[in-house]
Amino acid sequence: MPDPKQRVTIEPQKWEQPSGAAMSCEESILVLRENLVEIQDVCQEALEDAVLMDVSEAQFRKVLHALVDELANPYKKG
């Protein structure tokens, strides 16, 4: 399990609710942080594998961006 105090460099200074208000639940913030650390680790390993297999780094990064863009929000209202 990732260290809950470890932060990734892209983590925002404050997490916002849909209304724009700052999140205050420390447990939720820790879960978000742990998830980001895990995602960063998996993506880093995948990038390293791709480069070692002689895949274009630029192309692989585009695929990762597209993957994020394709994520679906199952809780979206309306």
Rosetta constraint file for C-alpha pairs under 8 A:
AtomPair CA 1 CA 34 HARMONIC 7.91 0.50
AtomPair CA 2 CA 6 HARMONIC 7.53 0.50
AtomPair CA 2 CA 34 HARMONIC 5.75 0.50
AtomPair CA 2 CA 37 HARMONIC 6.72 0.50
AtomPair CA 2 CA 38 HARMONIC 6.91 0.50
AtomPair CA 3 CA 34 HARMONIC 7.06 0.50
AtomPair CA 4 CA 30 HARMONIC 5.70 0.50
AtomPair CA 4 CA 31 HARMONIC 7.69 0.50
AtomPair CA 4 CA 33 HARMONIC 6.60 0.50
AtomPair CA 4 CA 34 HARMONIC 5.71 0.50
AtomPair CA 5 CA 30 HARMONIC 7.64 0.50
AtomPair CA 5 CA 33 HARMONIC 7.94 0.50
AtomPair CA 6 CA 33 HARMONIC 7.52 0.50
AtomPair CA 6 CA 34 HARMONIC 7.87 0.50
AtomPair CA 6 CA 37 HARMONIC 7.54 0.50
AtomPair CA 7 CA 11 HARMONIC 6.69 0.50
AtomPair CA 7 CA 33 HARMONIC 6.33 0.50
AtomPair CA 7 CA 37 HARMONIC 7.00 0.50
AtomPair CA 8 CA 33 HARMONIC 7.61 0.50
AtomPair CA 8 CA 36 HARMONIC 6.85 0.50
AtomPair CA 8 CA 37 HARMONIC 6.12 0.50
AtomPair CA 8 CA 40 HARMONIC 7.75 0.50
AtomPair CA 11 CA 33 HARMONIC 7.50 0.50
AtomPair CA 11 CA 36 HARMONIC 7.84 0.50
AtomPair CA 14 CA 22 HARMONIC 6.31 0.50
AtomPair CA 14 CA 23 HARMONIC 7.25 0.50
AtomPair CA 15 CA 22 HARMONIC 5.79 0.50
AtomPair CA 15 CA 23 HARMONIC 5.51 0.50
AtomPair CA 15 CA 29 HARMONIC 7.45 0.50
AtomPair CA 16 CA 20 HARMONIC 5.25 0.50
AtomPair CA 16 CA 21 HARMONIC 5.48 0.50
AtomPair CA 16 CA 22 HARMONIC 4.51 0.50
AtomPair CA 16 CA 23 HARMONIC 5.42 0.50
AtomPair CA 17 CA 21 HARMONIC 5.39 0.50
AtomPair CA 17 CA 22 HARMONIC 6.12 0.50
AtomPair CA 17 CA 23 HARMONIC 5.98 0.50
AtomPair CA 23 CA 29 HARMONIC 7.69 0.50
AtomPair CA 24 CA 29 HARMONIC 7.94 0.50
AtomPair CA 25 CA 29 HARMONIC 6.42 0.50
AtomPair CA 26 CA 30 HARMONIC 6.16 0.50
AtomPair CA 27 CA 31 HARMONIC 6.33 0.50
AtomPair CA 28 CA 32 HARMONIC 6.25 0.50
AtomPair CA 29 CA 33 HARMONIC 6.13 0.50
AtomPair CA 30 CA 34 HARMONIC 6.09 0.50
AtomPair CA 31 CA 35 HARMONIC 6.11 0.50
AtomPair CA 32 CA 36 HARMONIC 6.24 0.50
AtomPair CA 33 CA 37 HARMONIC 6.28 0.50
AtomPair CA 34 CA 38 HARMONIC 6.24 0.50
AtomPair CA 35 CA 39 HARMONIC 6.09 0.50
AtomPair CA 36 CA 40 HARMONIC 5.99 0.50
AtomPair CA 37 CA 41 HARMONIC 6.16 0.50
AtomPair CA 38 CA 42 HARMONIC 6.23 0.50
AtomPair CA 39 CA 43 HARMONIC 6.04 0.50
AtomPair CA 40 CA 44 HARMONIC 5.96 0.50
AtomPair CA 41 CA 45 HARMONIC 6.23 0.50
AtomPair CA 42 CA 46 HARMONIC 6.15 0.50
AtomPair CA 43 CA 47 HARMONIC 6.06 0.50
AtomPair CA 44 CA 48 HARMONIC 6.19 0.50
AtomPair CA 45 CA 49 HARMONIC 6.18 0.50
AtomPair CA 46 CA 50 HARMONIC 6.13 0.50
AtomPair CA 47 CA 51 HARMONIC 6.17 0.50
AtomPair CA 47 CA 57 HARMONIC 7.29 0.50
AtomPair CA 47 CA 60 HARMONIC 7.02 0.50
AtomPair CA 47 CA 61 HARMONIC 7.82 0.50
AtomPair CA 48 CA 52 HARMONIC 6.10 0.50
AtomPair CA 49 CA 53 HARMONIC 6.18 0.50
AtomPair CA 50 CA 54 HARMONIC 6.39 0.50
AtomPair CA 50 CA 55 HARMONIC 5.19 0.50
AtomPair CA 50 CA 56 HARMONIC 7.62 0.50
AtomPair CA 50 CA 57 HARMONIC 7.30 0.50
AtomPair CA 50 CA 60 HARMONIC 7.21 0.50
AtomPair CA 51 CA 55 HARMONIC 5.25 0.50
AtomPair CA 51 CA 56 HARMONIC 6.74 0.50
AtomPair CA 51 CA 57 HARMONIC 6.14 0.50
AtomPair CA 55 CA 59 HARMONIC 7.58 0.50
AtomPair CA 55 CA 60 HARMONIC 7.14 0.50
AtomPair CA 56 CA 60 HARMONIC 6.21 0.50
AtomPair CA 57 CA 61 HARMONIC 6.16 0.50
AtomPair CA 58 CA 62 HARMONIC 6.33 0.50
AtomPair CA 59 CA 63 HARMONIC 6.33 0.50
AtomPair CA 60 CA 64 HARMONIC 6.32 0.50
AtomPair CA 61 CA 65 HARMONIC 6.25 0.50
AtomPair CA 62 CA 66 HARMONIC 6.13 0.50
AtomPair CA 63 CA 67 HARMONIC 6.07 0.50
AtomPair CA 64 CA 68 HARMONIC 6.42 0.50
AtomPair CA 65 CA 69 HARMONIC 6.28 0.50
AtomPair CA 66 CA 70 HARMONIC 6.19 0.50
AtomPair CA 67 CA 71 HARMONIC 6.66 0.50
